[in-house]
Amino acid sequence: MSGSQPPNGGSDPHGVVGPKKSSSKTLLLGAAVLALLVLVVGGGLLLNRSGSASGLTDPGVPADPGSLQPGRAGNPSDAVRRYLEALAAGQARAALAAGEDQPGDRSFLTDAVLKDSNSRAPITEIDVPGVTDQNTYSVQASYKIGDQPVTESFSVNRVGGNWKLTKPFAELNIDYARRKTLPMRLNGVPVKNDRVRLFPGSYAFTTGSKYVDYGSDNVLLLKTSSEYPIAKGVKPSLTETGSKAFLKSARAGISKCLDQQKLVPSGCPFGIRLLPGQKIDESTISWKLAESPWDHVVVGLDAEKPALARAAVQMRFEFFGRGMESGKNASFGPHLVYRSVEMQAIMTKKSVEVTLS
């Protein structure tokens, strides 16, 4: 039956049959799957932007919107500008990222130290003219630190395709001012070494004690990172509160000595001896100061151990008592006893306790 038509209407019974209806269903299924994929991917992106899912991240949203991003300093002036802006914002990591030299000890290269510095001497009016010369080695900039205007040429270096400051911090040598017996803090951070690294800023030397400090010239203003700073005005000093606390404790100590009805009061810098044949009734003993010495007391810190305060003053004590002498009733005194009284106390404790000798 060579002339008959195939029952399915095709021209070739052995050829590929074209399912027209099935083709339209496949296209519809493919479109539905594609739409579902778009929704899933889109939903994933939205979830990642809101931070509610892991996986893909949105590069347009920084990890910390409040922090300065290091980025790439394509021109020499970019590095200087980012460095100064980071200092002004109190962001130590961003300031260090703008520098080539990275220190091992960062005790004073922190946000907290910069915050304390900026509270006294903020960095303002930053002006960094653009420098695009790829062969330069310095960039000039101006700014104010506190009320002090500064113009500085920053040394820069190209590291790969990125420009950086050669040295973003200064080094302060304080071995001449630091004493082992007296605590030292810089912007509230304990100093543990004779050399410290600092950003440009304001640095206050303190002890942590209200009784002793580092004097009225205890704040160092470091204007640039290229300086070789000297804290020459930093000297241990007894505060007015410390001096008053010392004298109060000393007076209390002398008062306790005077209250003792003994020939030689315990732990006190004065006393009297009886001669052979003399006896005394201790209940009759009285001691008192012949005159007040306190207006003449000068309290100062020990030069080698500045945590220790000392004072020395001449005192006259008056003794009186009753007893027996050669078997007869006798009165002893008033008798004057002269002494050079030495006083000392550790001033870094919570309370001041003066010892007498």
Steps between C-alpha positions, in 0.01 A plus 500: 500500500756747388248769409314503834549778766626418846226504763660782698501731202882515472675472165755244629395213727862456606574872554493713820151584608463872603270519810364850462291498821784353713737775379278779637481326840881472518542868428251588772675271751839649413371854552352404836829344616692807384261730687538289813880518474484877463282526810730275701816684394334838550373394841850382591647836412236680701562271797873563486449874481294488816758280669251221573669230294852383424651459157517782250574847634419838361831678422320834519446470879819526715543277806508808724331805347649722775863412421733641240588244235872476412435469126774563246711816507573538131668838547754609766264760645226239549704323768564820695138612482368164620755493781405843634127434461537174694679680785231769505230229516682315778547185291839352579485197269421715197787735591744208528372355171609821329858441616776271379667444839286273718604483868492191717387687813177692442417575865458873428392474136136431581158662458472558877831686517409708195160583650666635813745696285227650282307610808783747571649565158279396207648493150311744275535711184677222307635621165690259274560641149479228234831340400492261203873481426580128522869578560455724803627418847312755713161667529441830674185545706363741756259458790432618853555290809317667784566868443844438346537536120728240343662478156680175439671316215410133530741242360317257274591183319337294229432143611383303198224714353418666829648813663575501871660724760850386584441529877153573643612533863771658716703337776526660844786416737393548863772311689610825668150573632383153589558352846428142603341602831256747345233388249487681166205514264462661159142595417394250763708206370776362729855553371706181523805592291739794469411552134145547371356553152250779452287656227500880476277621782474607863636272772438545872737339751323387818564263791146389576535651849345822631794550735789511253515587130742617231473873558322782322696440178386139463339526154712442190378629163644295215437695179640260238613141466849616394574669834743372761290598802642576845275511806739727688227655715381166637616481863353321804318750719302489823150634451332741738266217598801279567673760715185555707449125543863460611477778761164374626643153557816642662300713743281203588813293566652762731166540679488125573854521638408787730204299635725220624578523872845350468857620553576383146177488293489195269585566136565868570798727435540628857534380860679559831716296739494507881814542703601248769279531808205641306163327457192629324129430511416450129139600560625854565709530183398757243661600170424799284655710227666812635411674176336408170757392239262441211545833326866412449455151354605469135396175333685376190549186293812286526720560196581132447165359613238760405213288631638580844431838665723630778511787746717600797435764765631606840249442780495586872311266726408586857499223762337501844448230762499418874678236697777438750859613517731366772194372687315830497205628296619691200373680192682461172465781255400680313801367311570588134610231258641612162482266202552512125201299383513320165179400326437291190214332313434307179279726287372245247274315744131570545559663837808686629657361818797698632765327707700703756861462604 
